[in-house]
Amino acid sequence: AKRNNPDVIYYNTINFCVYYNNYYLEFDFHGIYDFNNANYY
């Protein structure tokens, strides 16, 4: 679920990445990945 380039918002039917409150979050079947802190929630 990790993306190599946090400057690009990636979207398809499996993954949905958004910038929110200065955090880059990725939503997918495995949960949310916080690129700023490199942790899954």
PDB file of N, CA, C and O in Angstrom:
ATOM      1  N   ALA A   1       0.816  -1.207   0.000  1.00  0.00           N
ATOM      2  CA  ALA A   1       0.000   0.000   0.000  1.00  0.00           C
ATOM      3  C   ALA A   1       0.848   1.256   0.000  1.00  0.00           C
ATOM      4  O   ALA A   1       0.336   2.352  -0.224  1.00  0.00           O
ATOM      5  N   LYS A   2       2.143   1.107   0.249  1.00  0.00           N
ATOM      6  CA  LYS A   2       3.009   2.288   0.308  1.00  0.00           C
ATOM      7  C   LYS A   2       3.240   2.841  -1.096  1.00  0.00           C
ATOM      8  O   LYS A   2       3.365   2.079  -2.055  1.00  0.00           O
ATOM      9  N   ARG A   3       3.297   4.153  -1.211  1.00  0.00           N
ATOM     10  CA  ARG A   3       3.598   4.818  -2.473  1.00  0.00           C
ATOM     11  C   ARG A   3       4.969   5.477  -2.379  1.00  0.00           C
ATOM     12  O   ARG A   3       5.345   6.011  -1.336  1.00  0.00           O
ATOM     13  N   ASN A   4       5.703   5.433  -3.474  1.00  0.00           N
ATOM     14  CA  ASN A   4       7.055   5.988  -3.468  1.00  0.00           C
ATOM     15  C   ASN A   4       7.071   7.506  -3.580  1.00  0.00           C
ATOM     16  O   ASN A   4       8.011   8.153  -3.118  1.00  0.00           O
ATOM     17  N   ASN A   5       6.043   8.075  -4.186  1.00  0.00           N
ATOM     18  CA  ASN A   5       6.029   9.513  -4.417  1.00  0.00           C
ATOM     19  C   ASN A   5       4.844  10.165  -3.716  1.00  0.00           C
ATOM     20  O   ASN A   5       3.734  10.150  -4.248  1.00  0.00           O
ATOM     21  N   PRO A   6       5.056  10.735  -2.533  1.00  0.00           N
ATOM     22  CA  PRO A   6       3.970  11.358  -1.779  1.00  0.00           C
ATOM     23  C   PRO A   6       3.471  12.667  -2.386  1.00  0.00           C
ATOM     24  O   PRO A   6       2.493  13.238  -1.903  1.00  0.00           O
ATOM     25  N   ASP A   7       4.141  13.155  -3.457  1.00  0.00           N
ATOM     26  CA  ASP A   7       3.684  14.380  -4.092  1.00  0.00           C
ATOM     27  C   ASP A   7       2.521  14.136  -5.049  1.00  0.00           C
ATOM     28  O   ASP A   7       1.867  15.075  -5.504  1.00  0.00           O
ATOM     29  N   VAL A   8       2.273  12.860  -5.347  1.00  0.00           N
ATOM     30  CA  VAL A   8       1.217  12.521  -6.293  1.00  0.00           C
ATOM     31  C   VAL A   8       0.065  11.863  -5.551  1.00  0.00           C
ATOM     32  O   VAL A   8       0.260  10.917  -4.788  1.00  0.00           O
ATOM     33  N   ILE A   9      -1.126  12.370  -5.783  1.00  0.00           N
ATOM     34  CA  ILE A   9      -2.308  11.744  -5.194  1.00  0.00           C
ATOM     35  C   ILE A   9      -2.738  10.606  -6.110  1.00  0.00           C
ATOM     36  O   ILE A   9      -3.066  10.817  -7.278  1.00  0.00           O
ATOM     37  N   TYR A  10      -2.731   9.407  -5.561  1.00  0.00           N
ATOM     38  CA  TYR A  10      -3.017   8.199  -6.338  1.00  0.00           C
ATOM     39  C   TYR A  10      -4.414   7.718  -6.006  1.00  0.00           C
ATOM     40  O   TYR A  10      -4.782   7.603  -4.837  1.00  0.00           O
ATOM     41  N   TYR A  11      -5.194   7.435  -7.045  1.00  0.00           N
ATOM     42  CA  TYR A  11      -6.557   6.984  -6.801  1.00  0.00           C
ATOM     43  C   TYR A  11      -6.937   5.889  -7.777  1.00  0.00           C
ATOM     44  O   TYR A  11      -6.775   6.047  -8.987  1.00  0.00           O
ATOM     45  N   ASN A  12      -7.439   4.779  -7.259  1.00  0.00           N
ATOM     46  CA  ASN A  12      -8.174   3.821  -8.078  1.00  0.00           C
ATOM     47  C   ASN A  12      -9.195   3.111  -7.208  1.00  0.00           C
ATOM     48  O   ASN A  12      -9.509   3.592  -6.119  1.00  0.00           O
ATOM     49  N   THR A  13      -9.718   1.988  -7.654  1.00  0.00           N
ATOM     50  CA  THR A  13     -10.777   1.329  -6.899  1.00  0.00           C
ATOM     51  C   THR A  13     -10.257   0.659  -5.640  1.00  0.00           C
ATOM     52  O   THR A  13     -11.039   0.316  -4.753  1.00  0.00           O
ATOM     53  N   ILE A  14      -8.950   0.469  -5.551  1.00  0.00           N
ATOM     54  CA  ILE A  14      -8.371  -0.218  -4.400  1.00  0.00           C
ATOM     55  C   ILE A  14      -7.772   0.775  -3.405  1.00  0.00           C
ATOM     56  O   ILE A  14      -7.860   0.568  -2.195  1.00  0.00           O
ATOM     57  N   ASN A  15      -7.166   1.845  -3.907  1.00  0.00           N
ATOM     58  CA  ASN A  15      -6.465   2.792  -3.045  1.00  0.00           C
ATOM     59  C   ASN A  15      -7.036   4.193  -3.215  1.00  0.00           C
ATOM     60  O   ASN A  15      -7.438   4.597  -4.306  1.00  0.00           O
ATOM     61  N   PHE A  16      -7.058   4.914  -2.113  1.00  0.00           N
ATOM     62  CA  PHE A  16      -7.490   6.308  -2.157  1.00  0.00           C
ATOM     63  C   PHE A  16      -6.588   7.119  -1.246  1.00  0.00           C
ATOM     64  O   PHE A  16      -6.652   6.984  -0.024  1.00  0.00           O
ATOM     65  N   CYS A  17      -5.748   7.963  -1.833  1.00  0.00           N
ATOM     66  CA  CYS A  17      -4.774   8.733  -1.066  1.00  0.00           C
ATOM     67  C   CYS A  17      -5.207  10.193  -1.024  1.00  0.00           C
ATOM     68  O   CYS A  17      -5.654  10.747  -2.028  1.00  0.00           O
ATOM     69  N   VAL A  18      -5.072  10.800   0.133  1.00  0.00           N
ATOM     70  CA  VAL A  18      -5.455  12.195   0.263  1.00  0.00           C
ATOM     71  C   VAL A  18      -4.471  12.958   1.142  1.00  0.00           C
ATOM     72  O   VAL A  18      -3.822  12.390   2.020  1.00  0.00           O
ATOM     73  N   TYR A  19      -4.379  14.257   0.882  1.00  0.00           N
ATOM     74  CA  TYR A  19      -3.707  15.134   1.820  1.00  0.00           C
ATOM     75  C   TYR A  19      -4.753  15.643   2.801  1.00  0.00           C
ATOM     76  O   TYR A  19      -5.818  16.101   2.386  1.00  0.00           O
ATOM     77  N   TYR A  20      -4.467  15.569   4.082  1.00  0.00           N
ATOM     78  CA  TYR A  20      -5.404  16.081   5.075  1.00  0.00           C
ATOM     79  C   TYR A  20      -4.622  16.675   6.233  1.00  0.00           C
ATOM     80  O   TYR A  20      -3.877  15.964   6.907  1.00  0.00           O
ATOM     81  N   ASN A  21      -4.782  17.967   6.470  1.00  0.00           N
ATOM     82  CA  ASN A  21      -4.167  18.634   7.612  1.00  0.00           C
ATOM     83  C   ASN A  21      -2.655  18.412   7.636  1.00  0.00           C
ATOM     84  O   ASN A  21      -2.072  18.133   8.684  1.00  0.00           O
ATOM     85  N   ASN A  22      -2.026  18.544   6.451  1.00  0.00           N
ATOM     86  CA  ASN A  22      -0.591  18.366   6.290  1.00  0.00           C
ATOM     87  C   ASN A  22      -0.127  16.914   6.444  1.00  0.00           C
ATOM     88  O   ASN A  22       1.073  16.659   6.545  1.00  0.00           O
ATOM     89  N   TYR A  23      -1.052  15.978   6.461  1.00  0.00           N
ATOM     90  CA  TYR A  23      -0.702  14.560   6.479  1.00  0.00           C
ATOM     91  C   TYR A  23      -1.097  13.917   5.157  1.00  0.00           C
ATOM     92  O   TYR A  23      -2.151  14.212   4.594  1.00  0.00           O
ATOM     93  N   TYR A  24      -0.233  13.035   4.677  1.00  0.00           N
ATOM     94  CA  TYR A  24      -0.550  12.299   3.469  1.00  0.00           C
ATOM     95  C   TYR A  24      -1.007  10.911   3.876  1.00  0.00           C
ATOM     96  O   TYR A  24      -0.227  10.117   4.402  1.00  0.00           O
ATOM     97  N   LEU A  25      -2.268  10.628   3.630  1.00  0.00           N
ATOM     98  CA  LEU A  25      -2.851   9.374   4.094  1.00  0.00           C
ATOM     99  C   LEU A  25      -3.272   8.517   2.913  1.00  0.00           C
ATOM    100  O   LEU A  25      -3.767   9.016   1.903  1.00  0.00           O
ATOM    101  N   GLU A  26      -3.067   7.232   3.061  1.00  0.00           N
ATOM    102  CA  GLU A  26      -3.537   6.310   2.040  1.00  0.00           C
ATOM    103  C   GLU A  26      -4.581   5.373   2.638  1.00  0.00           C
ATOM    104  O   GLU A  26      -4.342   4.713   3.649  1.00  0.00           O
ATOM    105  N   PHE A  27      -5.741   5.332   1.991  1.00  0.00           N
ATOM    106  CA  PHE A  27      -6.811   4.456   2.431  1.00  0.00           C
ATOM    107  C   PHE A  27      -6.870   3.261   1.496  1.00  0.00           C
ATOM    108  O   PHE A  27      -6.947   3.432   0.279  1.00  0.00           O
ATOM    109  N   ASP A  28      -6.837   2.071   2.035  1.00  0.00           N
ATOM    110  CA  ASP A  28      -6.994   0.887   1.200  1.00  0.00           C
ATOM    111  C   ASP A  28      -7.548  -0.246   2.046  1.00  0.00           C
ATOM    112  O   ASP A  28      -8.009  -0.008   3.163  1.00  0.00           O
ATOM    113  N   PHE A  29      -7.515  -1.476   1.541  1.00  0.00           N
ATOM    114  CA  PHE A  29      -8.091  -2.603   2.269  1.00  0.00           C
ATOM    115  C   PHE A  29      -7.316  -2.937   3.537  1.00  0.00           C
ATOM    116  O   PHE A  29      -7.801  -3.681   4.389  1.00  0.00           O
ATOM    117  N   HIS A  30      -6.123  -2.391   3.661  1.00  0.00           N
ATOM    118  CA  HIS A  30      -5.299  -2.693   4.824  1.00  0.00           C
ATOM    119  C   HIS A  30      -5.338  -1.579   5.855  1.00  0.00           C
ATOM    120  O   HIS A  30      -4.700  -1.684   6.902  1.00  0.00           O
ATOM    121  N   GLY A  31      -6.077  -0.512   5.575  1.00  0.00           N
ATOM    122  CA  GLY A  31      -6.194   0.565   6.534  1.00  0.00           C
ATOM    123  C   GLY A  31      -5.580   1.849   6.023  1.00  0.00           C
ATOM    124  O   GLY A  31      -5.548   2.094   4.817  1.00  0.00           O
ATOM    125  N   ILE A  32      -5.099   2.657   6.923  1.00  0.00           N
ATOM    126  CA  ILE A  32      -4.570   3.984   6.590  1.00  0.00           C
ATOM    127  C   ILE A  32      -3.072   4.011   6.845  1.00  0.00           C
ATOM    128  O   ILE A  32      -2.607   3.633   7.920  1.00  0.00           O
ATOM    129  N   TYR A  33      -2.313   4.468   5.833  1.00  0.00           N
ATOM    130  CA  TYR A  33      -0.875   4.608   5.989  1.00  0.00           C
ATOM    131  C   TYR A  33      -0.515   6.085   6.068  1.00  0.00           C
ATOM    132  O   TYR A  33      -0.855   6.863   5.177  1.00  0.00           O
ATOM    133  N   ASP A  34       0.165   6.463   7.127  1.00  0.00           N
ATOM    134  CA  ASP A  34       0.562   7.854   7.336  1.00  0.00           C
ATOM    135  C   ASP A  34       1.988   8.030   6.845  1.00  0.00           C
ATOM    136  O   ASP A  34       2.930   7.551   7.476  1.00  0.00           O
ATOM    137  N   PHE A  35       2.150   8.728   5.699  1.00  0.00           N
ATOM    138  CA  PHE A  35       3.477   8.886   5.109  1.00  0.00           C
ATOM    139  C   PHE A  35       4.395   9.751   5.968  1.00  0.00           C
ATOM    140  O   PHE A  35       5.615   9.585   5.946  1.00  0.00           O
ATOM    141  N   ASN A  36       3.798  10.681   6.729  1.00  0.00           N
ATOM    142  CA  ASN A  36       4.631  11.563   7.551  1.00  0.00           C
ATOM    143  C   ASN A  36       5.278  10.809   8.698  1.00  0.00           C
ATOM    144  O   ASN A  36       6.411  11.103   9.081  1.00  0.00           O
ATOM    145  N   ASN A  37       4.560   9.837   9.245  1.00  0.00           N
ATOM    146  CA  ASN A  37       5.063   9.112  10.402  1.00  0.00           C
ATOM    147  C   ASN A  37       5.390   7.657  10.111  1.00  0.00           C
ATOM    148  O   ASN A  37       5.894   6.938  10.973  1.00  0.00           O
ATOM    149  N   ALA A  38       5.093   7.224   8.869  1.00  0.00           N
ATOM    150  CA  ALA A  38       5.409   5.870   8.425  1.00  0.00           C
ATOM    151  C   ALA A  38       4.828   4.804   9.343  1.00  0.00           C
ATOM    152  O   ALA A  38       5.511   3.854   9.726  1.00  0.00           O
ATOM    153  N   ASN A  39       3.566   4.976   9.687  1.00  0.00           N
ATOM    154  CA  ASN A  39       2.882   3.992  10.519  1.00  0.00           C
ATOM    155  C   ASN A  39       1.516   3.658   9.935  1.00  0.00           C
ATOM    156  O   ASN A  39       0.861   4.501   9.324  1.00  0.00           O
ATOM    157  N   TYR A  40       1.108   2.427  10.132  1.00  0.00           N
ATOM    158  CA  TYR A  40      -0.256   2.055   9.786  1.00  0.00           C
ATOM    159  C   TYR A  40      -1.162   2.301  10.980  1.00  0.00           C
ATOM    160  O   TYR A  40      -0.756   2.170  12.135  1.00  0.00           O
ATOM    161  N   TYR A  41      -2.395   2.658  10.671  1.00  0.00           N
ATOM    162  CA  TYR A  41      -3.397   2.804  11.712  1.00  0.00           C
ATOM    163  C   TYR A  41      -4.445   1.718  11.521  1.00  0.00           C
ATOM    164  O   TYR A  41      -5.401   1.641  12.292  1.00  0.00           O
TER     165      TYR A  41
END
